[in-house]
């Protein structure tokens, strides 16, 4: 089970993300105000951070940079989610330090696959065949 911090201000998205992650055996902690996300991340010690880019008070890009600058959190993978999906947005998000980017509305399969990839979890369709005994 991985610990995943979700930074999202939309209640429906928070519920969707938490339910999806719980269904896959993860512990999700939602934070609905980006101003508290860094402190929550330090306290929670997540294995992954999922953040919206369009947040009130603190943008997701700023939050990504804050996490990357934090000694305790800089190694934690970050997945950005946003409704604004232009090519330049993805470049800015990755340049800020996110490893992955998913556009809204999310594809459930893509969301779960991206989470698994960032956590290093092998899925049935990605497993390499076991070596055959000779």
N, C-alpha and C positions, 0 to 999 in steps of 0.2 A: 504494500500500500504506500503510495506517495502522498506527500503533503503538498497541496497546491493552493496558492494564494490567488484569488480572483479579484481584480480591481475593475469594477464595473458599476456604473450608476443607474442602469436600467434594471428595474426589479424583475422583469420577465426574463431578461438575459441572465441575471444572477441565478434565478431559479433553474433555468435550462442548463447552464454550465454546471451548477452544483449537482443537479439530478444526474446529468450525464457522467460526471466524474464519480459520483457515489455508486452508480450502476456498474462502473468498471473498477470498483474497489478502492477508490482514492478518498482521502480526507480533504475536503475543500473548505477553505475559509474565505468568505466574501468580505470585501471592504468596498463600501459604496462611495467613499469620499477619498480622493487621491491624496489629500493632505495628511491622512493617517496611514497611508499604505506603507511607507518606509518603516515606521515604527512597528506596524503589525508584522511586516516581513521579518524584521530583526527578532521579534518575540516568537513568531511562529516557526521560523527556520524552514521555509518551504524548499521542496525539491524542484519546483517549477512555479513561475509567476505568469499568470495570464492577465493582460491588461488591455482595457479599451484605450484607444488613442484620444477620443473626444470626451474628456472628463471636465467637469467644472473645477475651478480653482487651480488644479495642477494638471497639465496635459500629460497624456500617456508618454509622449516623447521625453518630457522632463523627468517623469518618474523612471523611465528606462535608464536615463543618464545618471540619476541619483543612485539607482541600484548598482550600476556598473562602477560608480565611484566609491561604493561602500565596501570596505575590506571584508566584512562578514558575508556579504551577499553577491559580490562581483562574479562568482562562479555559477550562480543559479541561472539556468536557462530561462529565457523570456519569450513568450508567445504574445504577439500583439493581435488584437482584433479591432476592426473598424469598419464602419459603413462607407467610408471614403476610400475607394479602391483604385486610384490612379497609379500608373507605373512609378511616378515620382514619389508617391507616398511610400511605396514599398522600399524604395532606395533610402529615403530619409529614416524610415523605421529601422532598417537593418544597420544604417550608419550610426544610429543612436545606440545600438547594442543588442537589439532583439535578434534571436536566432530564427524565428519563424513569424509568419504573417498569415492571418486568415481573415477574409473579408466577410462582412455581414450582408445579408443574412447568411449564417453559417450553414455549411453542409455538415450534418452530424457525423457522417463517415469520415470526412476530411478532418474535422475537429478532433475526433478520437484518434485517428491515425497520426496526426501531428503531435498530439499529447504523448502518445506512445513512443514516437520517434525521439522526441526531446528527452523523455525519461529513459530511453534505451531499452524499451520493452519490445521484445519480438512478438509479432502477431503471426497467426497461422499462415497468412499469405506471404509473409516476408521471411519466414524461417528458412535457413539453409538446410539441405538434407543432411541427415546424420551420416557419418562415414559408414560404409558397409564393411562388415567383418569379412576377412578373406580366409 
